[in-house]
Amino acid sequence: MDALTFIETRQAHALCYGNGYAEIQRDGGGRPIALWPLLPDKTFRKISPEGVPFYEVHPTKGGVVTLPDYNVLHIKGLGYDGYNNQREHKCK
């Protein structure tokens, strides 16, 4: 996917699903090297009992993948609590 398509897709997900997500892939030095789109209806922001934010991704195949907050690009749509946004399917 080229850069423009990536941006358009994240924005469309934010508008239609309430959120757009991408996993940030990093090199050994911690520098971002790639962005991987995540499905908005399979990605959920959570808070650990210690108060640390993270994301749960439920792939179409397999179990749950947990990603730290700093490895997820989150384009937020409209919401009420600053964490979770409307998850209504607005675009059909």
Biopython code that builds the backbone (N, CA, C, O; Angstrom):
import numpy as np
from Bio.PDB.StructureBuilder import StructureBuilder

atoms = [
    (1, "MET", "N", (0.852, -1.160, 0.000)),
    (1, "MET", "CA", (0.000, 0.000, 0.000)),
    (1, "MET", "C", (0.902, 1.228, 0.000)),
    (1, "MET", "O", (1.841, 1.313, 0.792)),
    (2, "ASP", "N", (0.619, 2.178, -0.887)),
    (2, "ASP", "CA", (1.438, 3.393, -0.918)),
    (2, "ASP", "C", (1.002, 4.344, 0.196)),
    (2, "ASP", "O", (-0.019, 4.121, 0.845)),
    (3, "ALA", "N", (1.784, 5.408, 0.413)),
    (3, "ALA", "CA", (1.551, 6.320, 1.536)),
    (3, "ALA", "C", (0.186, 7.002, 1.462)),
    (3, "ALA", "O", (-0.503, 7.106, 2.477)),
    (4, "LEU", "N", (-0.211, 7.463, 0.287)),
    (4, "LEU", "CA", (-1.494, 8.149, 0.158)),
    (4, "LEU", "C", (-2.653, 7.207, 0.468)),
    (4, "LEU", "O", (-3.589, 7.588, 1.170)),
    (5, "THR", "N", (-2.599, 5.998, -0.043)),
    (5, "THR", "CA", (-3.653, 5.020, 0.236)),
    (5, "THR", "C", (-3.702, 4.700, 1.726)),
    (5, "THR", "O", (-4.784, 4.550, 2.293)),
    (6, "PHE", "N", (-2.540, 4.597, 2.360)),
    (6, "PHE", "CA", (-2.487, 4.349, 3.802)),
    (6, "PHE", "C", (-3.194, 5.465, 4.562)),
    (6, "PHE", "O", (-4.023, 5.193, 5.430)),
    (7, "ILE", "N", (-2.878, 6.714, 4.244)),
    (7, "ILE", "CA", (-3.488, 7.865, 4.924)),
    (7, "ILE", "C", (-4.991, 7.899, 4.688)),
    (7, "ILE", "O", (-5.763, 8.096, 5.626)),
    (8, "GLU", "N", (-5.408, 7.708, 3.450)),
    (8, "GLU", "CA", (-6.839, 7.721, 3.133)),
    (8, "GLU", "C", (-7.583, 6.606, 3.865)),
    (8, "GLU", "O", (-8.696, 6.813, 4.350)),
    (9, "THR", "N", (-6.982, 5.445, 3.943)),
    (9, "THR", "CA", (-7.623, 4.312, 4.614)),
    (9, "THR", "C", (-7.762, 4.566, 6.109)),
    (9, "THR", "O", (-8.824, 4.303, 6.674)),
    (10, "ARG", "N", (-6.711, 5.074, 6.771)),
    (10, "ARG", "CA", (-6.793, 5.374, 8.214)),
    (10, "ARG", "C", (-7.880, 6.422, 8.463)),
    (10, "ARG", "O", (-8.655, 6.298, 9.412)),
    (11, "GLN", "N", (-7.939, 7.455, 7.615)),
    (11, "GLN", "CA", (-8.943, 8.504, 7.796)),
    (11, "GLN", "C", (-10.347, 7.958, 7.564)),
    (11, "GLN", "O", (-11.270, 8.292, 8.307)),
    (12, "ALA", "N", (-10.516, 7.128, 6.550)),
    (12, "ALA", "CA", (-11.827, 6.518, 6.289)),
    (12, "ALA", "C", (-12.253, 5.650, 7.469)),
    (12, "ALA", "O", (-13.421, 5.663, 7.857)),
    (13, "HIS", "N", (-11.318, 4.898, 8.040)),
    (13, "HIS", "CA", (-11.647, 4.079, 9.210)),
    (13, "HIS", "C", (-12.064, 4.960, 10.387)),
    (13, "HIS", "O", (-13.017, 4.635, 11.095)),
    (14, "ALA", "N", (-11.356, 6.075, 10.600)),
    (14, "ALA", "CA", (-11.713, 6.980, 11.701)),
    (14, "ALA", "C", (-13.107, 7.564, 11.498)),
    (14, "ALA", "O", (-13.874, 7.693, 12.452)),
    (15, "LEU", "N", (-13.433, 7.916, 10.268)),
    (15, "LEU", "CA", (-14.742, 8.504, 9.988)),
    (15, "LEU", "C", (-15.861, 7.468, 10.025)),
    (15, "LEU", "O", (-16.939, 7.739, 10.555)),
    (16, "CYS", "N", (-15.619, 6.303, 9.475)),
    (16, "CYS", "CA", (-16.675, 5.286, 9.358)),
    (16, "CYS", "C", (-16.810, 4.400, 10.592)),
    (16, "CYS", "O", (-17.917, 3.987, 10.936)),
    (17, "TYR", "N", (-15.698, 4.104, 11.260)),
    (17, "TYR", "CA", (-15.718, 3.190, 12.397)),
    (17, "TYR", "C", (-15.481, 3.890, 13.731)),
    (17, "TYR", "O", (-15.651, 3.279, 14.786)),
    (18, "GLY", "N", (-15.094, 5.148, 13.697)),
    (18, "GLY", "CA", (-14.806, 5.870, 14.932)),
    (18, "GLY", "C", (-13.331, 5.914, 15.281)),
    (18, "GLY", "O", (-12.918, 6.754, 16.080)),
    (19, "ASN", "N", (-12.518, 5.026, 14.699)),
    (19, "ASN", "CA", (-11.083, 4.968, 14.982)),
    (19, "ASN", "C", (-10.342, 4.384, 13.792)),
    (19, "ASN", "O", (-10.870, 3.536, 13.073)),
    (20, "GLY", "N", (-9.117, 4.844, 13.591)),
    (20, "GLY", "CA", (-8.214, 4.254, 12.610)),
    (20, "GLY", "C", (-6.934, 3.861, 13.332)),
    (20, "GLY", "O", (-6.435, 4.623, 14.159)),
    (21, "TYR", "N", (-6.399, 2.688, 13.032)),
    (21, "TYR", "CA", (-5.227, 2.183, 13.745)),
    (21, "TYR", "C", (-4.170, 1.671, 12.779)),
    (21, "TYR", "O", (-4.473, 1.220, 11.674)),
    (22, "ALA", "N", (-2.917, 1.752, 13.227)),
    (22, "ALA", "CA", (-1.811, 1.114, 12.519)),
    (22, "ALA", "C", (-0.768, 0.697, 13.548)),
    (22, "ALA", "O", (-0.499, 1.422, 14.506)),
    (23, "GLU", "N", (-0.187, -0.476, 13.339)),
    (23, "GLU", "CA", (0.913, -0.917, 14.192)),
    (23, "GLU", "C", (2.195, -0.270, 13.699)),
    (23, "GLU", "O", (2.462, -0.240, 12.498)),
    (24, "ILE", "N", (2.990, 0.248, 14.631)),
    (24, "ILE", "CA", (4.281, 0.852, 14.306)),
    (24, "ILE", "C", (5.352, -0.223, 14.477)),
    (24, "ILE", "O", (5.586, -0.705, 15.585)),
    (25, "GLN", "N", (5.999, -0.595, 13.375)),
    (25, "GLN", "CA", (7.118, -1.544, 13.433)),
    (25, "GLN", "C", (8.388, -0.743, 13.657)),
    (25, "GLN", "O", (8.602, 0.274, 12.998)),
    (26, "ARG", "N", (9.228, -1.187, 14.573)),
    (26, "ARG", "CA", (10.457, -0.461, 14.910)),
    (26, "ARG", "C", (11.691, -1.328, 14.666)),
    (26, "ARG", "O", (11.627, -2.557, 14.707)),
    (27, "ASP", "N", (12.819, -0.654, 14.410)),
    (27, "ASP", "CA", (14.079, -1.379, 14.255)),
    (27, "ASP", "C", (14.689, -1.621, 15.634)),
    (27, "ASP", "O", (14.087, -1.269, 16.649)),
    (28, "GLY", "N", (15.868, -2.215, 15.675)),
    (28, "GLY", "CA", (16.528, -2.537, 16.934)),
    (28, "GLY", "C", (16.829, -1.333, 17.802)),
    (28, "GLY", "O", (16.974, -1.466, 19.018)),
    (29, "GLY", "N", (16.927, -0.144, 17.188)),
    (29, "GLY", "CA", (17.187, 1.081, 17.934)),
    (29, "GLY", "C", (15.923, 1.793, 18.378)),
    (29, "GLY", "O", (15.991, 2.870, 18.972)),
    (30, "GLY", "N", (14.765, 1.198, 18.094)),
    (30, "GLY", "CA", (13.498, 1.801, 18.495)),
    (30, "GLY", "C", (12.940, 2.819, 17.517)),
    (30, "GLY", "O", (11.943, 3.478, 17.811)),
    (31, "ARG", "N", (13.574, 2.956, 16.350)),
    (31, "ARG", "CA", (13.099, 3.917, 15.350)),
    (31, "ARG", "C", (12.015, 3.287, 14.485)),
    (31, "ARG", "O", (12.142, 2.132, 14.077)),
    (32, "PRO", "N", (10.947, 4.035, 14.200)),
    (32, "PRO", "CA", (9.889, 3.501, 13.334)),
    (32, "PRO", "C", (10.422, 3.208, 11.935)),
    (32, "PRO", "O", (11.149, 4.015, 11.355)),
    (33, "ILE", "N", (10.051, 2.035, 11.397)),
    (33, "ILE", "CA", (10.484, 1.689, 10.042)),
    (33, "ILE", "C", (9.315, 1.325, 9.133)),
    (33, "ILE", "O", (9.463, 1.304, 7.912)),
    (34, "ALA", "N", (8.147, 1.038, 9.723)),
    (34, "ALA", "CA", (6.984, 0.682, 8.900)),
    (34, "ALA", "C", (5.706, 0.879, 9.702)),
    (34, "ALA", "O", (5.714, 0.850, 10.932)),
    (35, "LEU", "N", (4.610, 1.079, 8.979)),
    (35, "LEU", "CA", (3.275, 1.147, 9.569)),
    (35, "LEU", "C", (2.424, 0.064, 8.931)),
    (35, "LEU", "O", (2.377, -0.056, 7.707)),
    (36, "TRP", "N", (1.746, -0.734, 9.767)),
    (36, "TRP", "CA", (0.910, -1.822, 9.289)),
    (36, "TRP", "C", (-0.533, -1.547, 9.681)),
    (36, "TRP", "O", (-0.831, -1.434, 10.870)),
    (37, "PRO", "N", (-1.437, -1.437, 8.711)),
    (37, "PRO", "CA", (-2.840, -1.151, 9.021)),
    (37, "PRO", "C", (-3.452, -2.231, 9.915)),
    (37, "PRO", "O", (-3.173, -3.420, 9.761)),
    (38, "LEU", "N", (-4.285, -1.788, 10.845)),
    (38, "LEU", "CA", (-5.043, -2.692, 11.708)),
    (38, "LEU", "C", (-6.531, -2.460, 11.461)),
    (38, "LEU", "O", (-6.957, -1.327, 11.235)),
    (39, "LEU", "N", (-7.305, -3.516, 11.503)),
    (39, "LEU", "CA", (-8.746, -3.387, 11.293)),
    (39, "LEU", "C", (-9.386, -2.724, 12.515)),
    (39, "LEU", "O", (-9.181, -3.174, 13.642)),
    (40, "PRO", "N", (-10.159, -1.658, 12.297)),
    (40, "PRO", "CA", (-10.714, -0.923, 13.434)),
    (40, "PRO", "C", (-11.754, -1.700, 14.230)),
    (40, "PRO", "O", (-11.934, -1.446, 15.421)),
    (41, "ASP", "N", (-12.437, -2.637, 13.594)),
    (41, "ASP", "CA", (-13.438, -3.421, 14.322)),
    (41, "ASP", "C", (-12.820, -4.607, 15.059)),
    (41, "ASP", "O", (-13.527, -5.369, 15.718)),
    (42, "LYS", "N", (-11.496, -4.762, 14.946)),
    (42, "LYS", "CA", (-10.780, -5.851, 15.620)),
    (42, "LYS", "C", (-9.706, -5.319, 16.571)),
    (42, "LYS", "O", (-8.924, -6.100, 17.113)),
    (43, "THR", "N", (-9.660, -3.991, 16.781)),
    (43, "THR", "CA", (-8.624, -3.356, 17.592)),
    (43, "THR", "C", (-9.295, -2.557, 18.708)),
    (43, "THR", "O", (-10.217, -1.781, 18.459)),
    (44, "PHE", "N", (-8.820, -2.756, 19.949)),
    (44, "PHE", "CA", (-9.462, -2.136, 21.101)),
    (44, "PHE", "C", (-8.416, -1.565, 22.053)),
    (44, "PHE", "O", (-7.457, -2.247, 22.412)),
    (45, "ARG", "N", (-8.606, -0.311, 22.460)),
    (45, "ARG", "CA", (-7.718, 0.311, 23.442)),
    (45, "ARG", "C", (-8.179, -0.097, 24.826)),
    (45, "ARG", "O", (-9.367, -0.030, 25.142)),
    (46, "LYS", "N", (-7.228, -0.523, 25.655)),
    (46, "LYS", "CA", (-7.519, -0.976, 27.016)),
    (46, "LYS", "C", (-6.572, -0.272, 27.983)),
    (46, "LYS", "O", (-5.578, 0.327, 27.575)),
    (47, "ILE", "N", (-6.898, -0.354, 29.265)),
    (47, "ILE", "CA", (-6.041, 0.168, 30.327)),
    (47, "ILE", "C", (-5.765, -0.984, 31.294)),
    (47, "ILE", "O", (-6.692, -1.640, 31.767)),
    (48, "SER", "N", (-4.488, -1.224, 31.583)),
    (48, "SER", "CA", (-4.124, -2.296, 32.518)),
    (48, "SER", "C", (-4.515, -1.891, 33.942)),
    (48, "SER", "O", (-4.784, -0.715, 34.190)),
    (49, "PRO", "N", (-4.550, -2.841, 34.879)),
    (49, "PRO", "CA", (-4.844, -2.497, 36.279)),
    (49, "PRO", "C", (-3.858, -1.480, 36.858)),
    (49, "PRO", "O", (-4.186, -0.759, 37.800)),
    (50, "GLU", "N", (-2.649, -1.426, 36.290)),
    (50, "GLU", "CA", (-1.640, -0.465, 36.748)),
    (50, "GLU", "C", (-1.821, 0.907, 36.103)),
    (50, "GLU", "O", (-1.081, 1.840, 36.415)),
    (51, "GLY", "N", (-2.796, 1.036, 35.211)),
    (51, "GLY", "CA", (-3.066, 2.314, 34.551)),
    (51, "GLY", "C", (-2.295, 2.531, 33.261)),
    (51, "GLY", "O", (-2.237, 3.654, 32.761)),
    (52, "VAL", "N", (-1.704, 1.480, 32.714)),
    (52, "VAL", "CA", (-0.906, 1.584, 31.489)),
    (52, "VAL", "C", (-1.786, 1.250, 30.278)),
    (52, "VAL", "O", (-2.370, 0.168, 30.222)),
    (53, "PRO", "N", (-1.885, 2.169, 29.309)),
    (53, "PRO", "CA", (-2.694, 1.880, 28.119)),
    (53, "PRO", "C", (-2.001, 0.885, 27.188)),
    (53, "PRO", "O", (-0.776, 0.869, 27.069)),
    (54, "PHE", "N", (-2.815, 0.059, 26.532)),
    (54, "PHE", "CA", (-2.324, -0.891, 25.539)),
    (54, "PHE", "C", (-3.461, -1.184, 24.574)),
    (54, "PHE", "O", (-4.588, -0.734, 24.780)),
    (55, "TYR", "N", (-3.166, -1.939, 23.523)),
    (55, "TYR", "CA", (-4.173, -2.283, 22.524)),
    (55, "TYR", "C", (-4.272, -3.793, 22.393)),
    (55, "TYR", "O", (-3.265, -4.500, 22.405)),
    (56, "GLU", "N", (-5.500, -4.274, 22.269)),
    (56, "GLU", "CA", (-5.760, -5.671, 21.953)),
    (56, "GLU", "C", (-6.214, -5.742, 20.507)),
    (56, "GLU", "O", (-7.132, -5.033, 20.094)),
    (57, "VAL", "N", (-5.559, -6.610, 19.739)),
    (57, "VAL", "CA", (-5.925, -6.819, 18.342)),
    (57, "VAL", "C", (-6.411, -8.258, 18.220)),
    (57, "VAL", "O", (-5.736, -9.196, 18.644)),
    (58, "HIS", "N", (-7.582, -8.413, 17.639)),
    (58, "HIS", "CA", (-8.186, -9.732, 17.444)),
    (58, "HIS", "C", (-8.121, -10.058, 15.954)),
    (58, "HIS", "O", (-9.045, -9.730, 15.211)),
    (59, "PRO", "N", (-7.031, -10.705, 15.505)),
    (59, "PRO", "CA", (-6.896, -11.014, 14.076)),
    (59, "PRO", "C", (-8.000, -11.965, 13.606)),
    (59, "PRO", "O", (-8.620, -12.666, 14.405)),
    (60, "THR", "N", (-8.227, -11.969, 12.302)),
    (60, "THR", "CA", (-9.251, -12.861, 11.756)),
    (60, "THR", "C", (-8.867, -14.323, 11.963)),
    (60, "THR", "O", (-9.741, -15.187, 12.047)),
    (61, "LYS", "N", (-7.570, -14.606, 12.045)),
    (61, "LYS", "CA", (-7.085, -15.963, 12.323)),
    (61, "LYS", "C", (-6.256, -15.921, 13.598)),
    (61, "LYS", "O", (-5.354, -15.093, 13.723)),
    (62, "GLY", "N", (-6.546, -16.790, 14.529)),
    (62, "GLY", "CA", (-5.720, -16.875, 15.722)),
    (62, "GLY", "C", (-6.304, -16.141, 16.911)),
    (62, "GLY", "O", (-7.451, -15.693, 16.893)),
    (63, "GLY", "N", (-5.476, -16.030, 17.956)),
    (63, "GLY", "CA", (-5.907, -15.439, 19.216)),
    (63, "GLY", "C", (-5.752, -13.936, 19.257)),
    (63, "GLY", "O", (-5.838, -13.256, 18.235)),
    (64, "VAL", "N", (-5.524, -13.431, 20.446)),
    (64, "VAL", "CA", (-5.422, -11.994, 20.683)),
    (64, "VAL", "C", (-3.951, -11.583, 20.688)),
    (64, "VAL", "O", (-3.107, -12.269, 21.264)),
    (65, "VAL", "N", (-3.652, -10.451, 20.036)),
    (65, "VAL", "CA", (-2.311, -9.873, 20.039)),
    (65, "VAL", "C", (-2.366, -8.610, 20.888)),
    (65, "VAL", "O", (-3.245, -7.770, 20.695)),
    (66, "THR", "N", (-1.431, -8.468, 21.829)),
    (66, "THR", "CA", (-1.362, -7.282, 22.678)),
    (66, "THR", "C", (-0.216, -6.400, 22.199)),
    (66, "THR", "O", (0.911, -6.864, 22.025)),
    (67, "LEU", "N", (-0.522, -5.114, 21.988)),
    (67, "LEU", "CA", (0.488, -4.151, 21.539)),
    (67, "LEU", "C", (0.595, -3.019, 22.554)),
    (67, "LEU", "O", (-0.426, -2.528, 23.037)),
    (68, "PRO", "N", (1.821, -2.595, 22.887)),
    (68, "PRO", "CA", (1.957, -1.453, 23.783)),
    (68, "PRO", "C", (1.462, -0.177, 23.097)),
    (68, "PRO", "O", (1.504, -0.054, 21.872)),
    (69, "ASP", "N", (1.000, 0.748, 23.902)),
    (69, "ASP", "CA", (0.445, 2.009, 23.413)),
    (69, "ASP", "C", (1.395, 2.730, 22.447)),
    (69, "ASP", "O", (0.950, 3.290, 21.445)),
    (70, "TYR", "N", (2.687, 2.716, 22.742)),
    (70, "TYR", "CA", (3.657, 3.450, 21.929)),
    (70, "TYR", "C", (3.915, 2.803, 20.567)),
    (70, "TYR", "O", (4.598, 3.394, 19.730)),
    (71, "ASN", "N", (3.386, 1.613, 20.330)),
    (71, "ASN", "CA", (3.556, 0.954, 19.031)),
    (71, "ASN", "C", (2.284, 0.955, 18.200)),
    (71, "ASN", "O", (2.151, 0.171, 17.261)),
    (72, "VAL", "N", (1.340, 1.839, 18.545)),
    (72, "VAL", "CA", (0.104, 1.939, 17.778)),
    (72, "VAL", "C", (-0.157, 3.399, 17.426)),
    (72, "VAL", "O", (-0.188, 4.267, 18.299)),
    (73, "LEU", "N", (-0.343, 3.655, 16.138)),
    (73, "LEU", "CA", (-0.800, 4.959, 15.664)),
    (73, "LEU", "C", (-2.320, 4.911, 15.712)),
    (73, "LEU", "O", (-2.941, 4.077, 15.053)),
    (74, "HIS", "N", (-2.921, 5.812, 16.495)),
    (74, "HIS", "CA", (-4.372, 5.804, 16.705)),
    (74, "HIS", "C", (-4.945, 7.125, 16.201)),
    (74, "HIS", "O", (-4.702, 8.180, 16.785)),
    (75, "ILE", "N", (-5.704, 7.056, 15.118)),
    (75, "ILE", "CA", (-6.413, 8.220, 14.588)),
    (75, "ILE", "C", (-7.809, 8.162, 15.185)),
    (75, "ILE", "O", (-8.606, 7.289, 14.841)),
    (76, "LYS", "N", (-8.101, 9.099, 16.081)),
    (76, "LYS", "CA", (-9.362, 9.050, 16.812)),
    (76, "LYS", "C", (-10.475, 9.786, 16.083)),
    (76, "LYS", "O", (-10.280, 10.861, 15.514)),
    (77, "GLY", "N", (-11.642, 9.171, 16.123)),
    (77, "GLY", "CA", (-12.853, 9.818, 15.655)),
    (77, "GLY", "C", (-13.521, 10.506, 16.832)),
    (77, "GLY", "O", (-12.881, 10.749, 17.855)),
    (78, "LEU", "N", (-14.794, 10.820, 16.695)),
    (78, "LEU", "CA", (-15.531, 11.472, 17.767)),
    (78, "LEU", "C", (-15.739, 10.516, 18.928)),
    (78, "LEU", "O", (-15.946, 9.319, 18.729)),
    (79, "GLY", "N", (-15.685, 11.048, 20.143)),
    (79, "GLY", "CA", (-15.897, 10.220, 21.319)),
    (79, "GLY", "C", (-16.313, 11.057, 22.505)),
    (79, "GLY", "O", (-16.442, 12.278, 22.408)),
    (80, "TYR", "N", (-16.523, 10.388, 23.629)),
    (80, "TYR", "CA", (-17.023, 11.066, 24.817)),
    (80, "TYR", "C", (-16.078, 11.020, 26.005)),
    (80, "TYR", "O", (-16.213, 11.827, 26.924)),
    (81, "ASP", "N", (-15.122, 10.093, 26.010)),
    (81, "ASP", "CA", (-14.267, 9.957, 27.186)),
    (81, "ASP", "C", (-12.781, 10.174, 26.906)),
    (81, "ASP", "O", (-11.967, 10.058, 27.822)),
    (82, "GLY", "N", (-12.411, 10.483, 25.675)),
    (82, "GLY", "CA", (-11.011, 10.704, 25.344)),
    (82, "GLY", "C", (-10.219, 9.438, 25.092)),
    (82, "GLY", "O", (-9.058, 9.509, 24.691)),
    (83, "TYR", "N", (-10.822, 8.279, 25.318)),
    (83, "TYR", "CA", (-10.139, 7.006, 25.109)),
    (83, "TYR", "C", (-10.795, 6.175, 24.018)),
    (83, "TYR", "O", (-10.140, 5.739, 23.072)),
    (84, "ASN", "N", (-12.078, 5.965, 24.163)),
    (84, "ASN", "CA", (-12.814, 5.147, 23.206)),
    (84, "ASN", "C", (-13.784, 6.038, 22.453)),
    (84, "ASN", "O", (-14.390, 6.946, 23.023)),
    (85, "ASN", "N", (-13.918, 5.769, 21.189)),
    (85, "ASN", "CA", (-14.750, 6.611, 20.352)),
    (85, "ASN", "C", (-15.920, 5.812, 19.818)),
    (85, "ASN", "O", (-16.000, 4.596, 19.993)),
    (86, "GLN", "N", (-16.815, 6.512, 19.172)),
    (86, "GLN", "CA", (-17.996, 5.855, 18.635)),
    (86, "GLN", "C", (-17.562, 4.748, 17.692)),
    (86, "GLN", "O", (-16.715, 4.961, 16.823)),
    (87, "ARG", "N", (-18.133, 3.580, 17.859)),
    (87, "ARG", "CA", (-17.790, 2.439, 17.014)),
    (87, "ARG", "C", (-18.938, 2.087, 16.086)),
    (87, "ARG", "O", (-19.060, 0.947, 15.640)),
    (88, "GLU", "N", (-19.766, 3.054, 15.803)),
    (88, "GLU", "CA", (-20.871, 2.803, 14.883)),
    (88, "GLU", "C", (-20.348, 2.780, 13.455)),
    (88, "GLU", "O", (-19.426, 3.517, 13.106)),
    (89, "HIS", "N", (-20.938, 1.937, 12.648)),
    (89, "HIS", "CA", (-20.594, 1.921, 11.233)),
    (89, "HIS", "C", (-21.388, 3.033, 10.561)),
    (89, "HIS", "O", (-22.584, 2.886, 10.310)),
    (90, "LYS", "N", (-20.725, 4.133, 10.275)),
    (90, "LYS", "CA", (-21.394, 5.295, 9.719)),
    (90, "LYS", "C", (-21.400, 5.284, 8.203)),
    (90, "LYS", "O", (-22.227, 5.952, 7.583)),
    (91, "CYS", "N", (-20.496, 4.540, 7.599)),
    (91, "CYS", "CA", (-20.383, 4.505, 6.137)),
    (91, "CYS", "C", (-20.782, 3.116, 5.642)),
    (91, "CYS", "O", (-20.296, 2.102, 6.143)),
    (92, "LYS", "N", (-21.637, 3.086, 4.695)),
    (92, "LYS", "CA", (-22.042, 1.791, 4.126)),
    (92, "LYS", "C", (-22.069, 1.890, 2.626)),
    (92, "LYS", "O", (-22.384, 0.912, 1.948)),
]
sb = StructureBuilder()
sb.init_structure("model")
sb.init_model(0)
sb.init_chain("A")
sb.init_seg("    ")
for serial, (resi, resn, name, xyz) in enumerate(atoms, 1):
    if name == "N":
        sb.init_residue(resn, " ", resi, " ")
    sb.init_atom(name, np.array(xyz, "f"), 0.0, 1.0, " ", f" {name:<3s}", serial, name[0])
structure = sb.get_structure()
